[in-house]
């Protein structure tokens, strides 16, 4: 149903279009990236790819069965066998299990390819869909947090090579 592709320079145009098309949709439940994100997109992409090359982060695009980019899923701030999970699925692909499938696949990659043993995540309380995905994916609530002034929840999941 979904395939993850490691972020490459060739994804830039499709990724920018994905972010533009879904900007209002995402802003309903996650802090908006702001106009500068779009104005500086090419430079930001180069920076992300450099971070990925350095092993600090692992960025992926989520591709559907038709080959269309429908989301992104990332492992951020890799350190001491752990990373923070972040993801977003576009509006036209939401509600179809793609986020759950993408999280399952990135957890597999985290263990088998990137050698990680734990992932953390966080979401705002007004994003029940993301909270449900994390719970379905084996993440356990570990505490409260604030994300850009909005109340949220922190999660953690141990991962192992199967």
C-alpha positions as CSV (number, residue, x, y, z in Angstrom):
1,X,0.0,0.0,0.0
2,X,2.8,2.5,0.8
3,X,6.5,2.6,0.1
4,X,9.1,4.7,1.8
5,X,11.9,6.2,-0.2
6,X,15.0,7.7,1.4
7,X,14.9,11.5,0.6
8,X,16.9,12.4,-2.5
9,X,17.5,15.7,-4.3
10,X,15.1,14.4,-7.0
11,X,12.2,14.5,-4.6
12,X,12.4,18.3,-4.2
13,X,9.8,19.4,-6.7
14,X,7.2,16.8,-5.6
15,X,7.9,17.5,-2.0
16,X,7.5,21.2,-2.3
17,X,4.2,20.7,-4.2
18,X,3.0,18.3,-1.5
19,X,3.8,20.8,1.3
20,X,2.1,23.7,-0.6
21,X,-1.1,21.7,-1.4
22,X,-1.4,20.4,2.2
23,X,-0.3,23.6,4.0
24,X,-3.8,24.6,5.3
25,X,-4.6,21.0,6.1
26,X,-1.5,20.5,8.2
27,X,-1.9,23.8,10.0
28,X,-5.2,22.5,11.5
29,X,-3.2,20.2,13.8
30,X,0.5,21.0,13.6
31,X,2.3,24.3,13.8
32,X,2.5,26.0,10.3
33,X,6.0,26.0,8.7
34,X,5.7,29.6,7.8
35,X,6.3,31.5,4.6
36,X,10.1,31.4,5.0
37,X,10.0,27.5,4.7
38,X,8.5,27.8,1.2
39,X,10.7,30.7,0.2
40,X,13.9,28.9,1.3
41,X,12.8,25.4,0.3
42,X,15.7,24.6,-2.0
43,X,18.3,25.7,0.6
44,X,16.4,23.8,3.4
45,X,16.4,20.6,1.2
46,X,20.2,20.9,0.7
47,X,20.6,21.2,4.5
48,X,18.4,18.2,5.2
49,X,20.3,16.1,2.7
50,X,23.6,17.1,4.4
51,X,22.2,16.1,7.8
52,X,21.1,12.8,6.3
53,X,24.5,12.2,4.8
54,X,26.1,12.9,8.2
55,X,23.8,10.3,9.9
56,X,22.1,12.9,12.1
57,X,18.7,12.3,10.6
58,X,16.9,9.9,8.2
59,X,14.3,11.5,5.9
60,X,11.8,9.6,3.8
61,X,9.0,10.3,1.5
62,X,5.8,8.2,1.5
63,X,4.8,7.0,-1.9
64,X,1.4,5.4,-2.6
65,X,0.6,2.4,-5.0
66,X,0.4,4.8,-7.9
67,X,3.9,6.3,-7.3
68,X,2.5,9.6,-5.9
69,X,4.2,11.3,-3.0
70,X,1.5,11.3,-0.3
71,X,3.5,12.0,2.9
72,X,6.8,12.2,4.6
73,X,8.3,10.4,7.6
74,X,11.5,11.2,9.4
75,X,13.8,10.0,12.1
76,X,15.3,13.1,13.7
77,X,18.2,13.8,16.0
78,X,19.7,10.3,15.9
79,X,21.8,9.8,19.0
80,X,22.7,6.9,21.3
81,X,20.5,4.4,19.5
82,X,17.4,6.6,19.6
83,X,15.7,9.1,17.3
84,X,12.5,11.2,17.2
85,X,9.8,10.2,14.8
86,X,8.0,12.8,12.8
87,X,5.5,12.2,10.0
88,X,2.7,13.8,8.0
89,X,0.3,12.3,5.5
90,X,-1.5,14.6,3.0
91,X,-5.2,15.2,3.1
92,X,-6.2,13.2,0.1
93,X,-4.4,10.1,1.5
94,X,-5.6,10.5,5.1
95,X,-7.9,8.0,6.7
96,X,-6.6,5.1,4.6
97,X,-4.1,3.5,7.0
98,X,-1.1,5.1,5.3
99,X,0.3,6.7,8.4
100,X,0.1,3.5,10.3
101,X,1.8,1.6,7.5
102,X,4.5,4.2,7.1
103,X,5.2,4.2,10.9
104,X,5.4,0.4,10.8
105,X,7.9,0.5,7.9
106,X,10.0,3.2,9.4
107,X,10.2,1.3,12.7
108,X,11.5,-1.7,10.8
109,X,14.1,0.5,9.0
110,X,15.0,2.1,12.3
111,X,15.9,-1.3,13.8
112,X,17.2,-3.2,10.8
113,X,18.9,-0.5,8.7
114,X,19.7,2.3,11.0
115,X,20.5,0.2,14.1
116,X,18.2,2.1,16.5
117,X,16.7,0.6,19.6
118,X,14.1,3.3,20.6
119,X,12.0,6.0,19.0
120,X,10.3,9.0,20.6
121,X,7.4,11.0,19.2
122,X,5.1,13.9,20.2
123,X,1.9,15.3,19.1
124,X,-0.6,18.0,20.1
125,X,-3.7,17.0,22.0
126,X,-5.9,18.4,19.1
127,X,-4.4,15.8,16.8
128,X,-6.3,12.6,17.7
129,X,-5.5,10.9,14.4
130,X,-1.8,11.1,15.1
131,X,-2.3,9.9,18.7
132,X,-4.2,6.9,17.4
133,X,-1.5,6.0,14.9
134,X,1.2,6.2,17.6
135,X,-0.8,4.0,20.0
136,X,-1.6,1.5,17.2
137,X,2.1,1.4,16.4
138,X,3.2,0.4,19.9
139,X,4.2,3.8,21.3
140,X,3.5,4.3,25.0
141,X,2.6,7.6,26.5
142,X,5.5,8.9,28.7
143,X,4.4,12.4,29.6
144,X,2.9,15.8,28.7
145,X,4.6,18.4,26.6
146,X,3.9,21.8,24.9
147,X,4.4,22.1,21.2
148,X,4.5,25.8,20.0
149,X,2.3,26.8,22.9
150,X,-0.2,24.0,22.4
151,X,-0.6,21.1,24.9
152,X,0.7,17.8,23.7
153,X,1.8,14.3,24.6
154,X,5.2,12.6,24.4
155,X,5.6,8.9,23.4
156,X,8.3,6.3,23.3
157,X,8.7,2.9,21.7
158,X,11.4,0.3,22.1
159,X,12.2,-1.3,18.7
160,X,14.1,-4.5,18.1
161,X,15.2,-6.4,15.0
162,X,12.7,-9.1,14.2
